[in-house]
Amino acid sequence: MARNIQSLERAAAMLRLLAGGERRLGLSDIASTLGLAKGTAHGILRTLQQEGFVEQDEASGRYQLGAELLRLGNSYLDVHELRARALVWTDDLARSSGESVYLGVVHQQGVLIVHHVFRPDDSRQVLEVGAMHPLHSSALGKVLSAYDPVAHSEATEGDRKAFTPRTVTGEREFEGVLDLIRARGWASDVEETWEGVASVAAPIHDRRRLPVGAVGITGAVERVCEDGELRSELVAAVRDCARAVSRDLGALRF
């Protein structure tokens, strides 16, 4: 059986203690409640404070939960609310387009797939929830890079690997692609990430008009494109889906 890491258990216990109280707690209160030596408790609190998980009041010296925990909690809630709001719309998009639908959010240096609707046929498919797509070449990644400052920084400062001969890797050229995406409101990926595969994606915004994710369809080039261009009806369907989810999240102007 795997052994638990004692320092992590103690840190978790401290966070639960601070979360359950209605007031700030002093070092002595925390140490005595958890049965720890003051030196041990202080060392853990100092580490949690450096990471932003705990804050110390300068006047009283007492501790409370930090802003970083709130940020992480909001991120968790945002992703789950995004997925919940998108369920019906992404199902509709899969049915109307006949293609696979993906819902993605920025995560580390890529796009995390948080929801995947299978292509509505009898073909064998693999669920890709939890998979990562690249920021600089996938349609989901490019549309997020165009609208989300964090994604933009990750895509422009990171290594833009050439997955195929069509992948855009130059910084100036890539910025030009992002300008075009902002101008038209959607992104494309025609064999830039995978040979024979094309995608189109649009951004999803929340009530603060901030980009919180992207939705897109992916399929074989011969189905998604016509005469070398993405089929206009598929682009329109993806954009309509993104607007619908955005409206459900409170972005009334989308």
C-alpha positions, 0 to 999 in steps of 0.5 A: 500500500502506498504511504501518505506523505505526512507533510502534505497531510498536515498542510491539508489539515491546516487548510481544512482548519482555516476553511472551517473557522469563522475567524483568523487563527493564530499559530498556537491555535493551529498547532494545538488543534492539530497536535503539532509542535509550533516549529513544525506548524510554523514551517508548513504555514510559511510554505503555504504562505509563500505559495499564496494558499495562506495569508497572514494578517500583519497586525495580529499575526493570525492566519487565513486562507489565501487568494490562490486557493480562491483562484484555484477553486474558481477555476475548478467551478468555471470548468465544470460550469462550462461543461454543464452549460455546453452539454446540450449545445455540443450534442446539437452541434455533433448532430448537425455537423456529423463530426466530433465536437471538442470543448477545451480550456487553457491548461499549462502549455496546451488545451485540455479537452474537458468534453468530447462528443463522438461523431454520430455514426457507427465508427469506432472512436476513442474518448479524448477527455483529458487529452491535450491539444497544442496551442499553436497549431490546433483550432482550439489552441489558436482561438484561445491564443487569440483571445486569452492573454495567458494562452497567447503568452504560452503560445508565443513564448513556447516552442512551436513544433512543426507537426506537419509541413503546414504548421505555422512556426514563425513568430511574425507569421503566427501573430498574423494568424491570430490577428486574422482569427480576431478579425473573423471570430474563429480559427481553423486547422487544416492538416496543421496538427494531424495529416488528413484532419481539419478543425474549426473552433470558436471562443466561449466567453463568460458574463465578464466577457472573458474567454473561458474556453473554446468549442470546435469540430474535427473531422476528415479533410474531405468532409470538413473542407470543400474545394480547399476551404472549410465548409461555411455551414460548419463554421457557422454552426460552430460559431452559433454553438459558441455564442449559445454557450456564452449566452448561457454563461451570462455573456448576453452580447454573444 
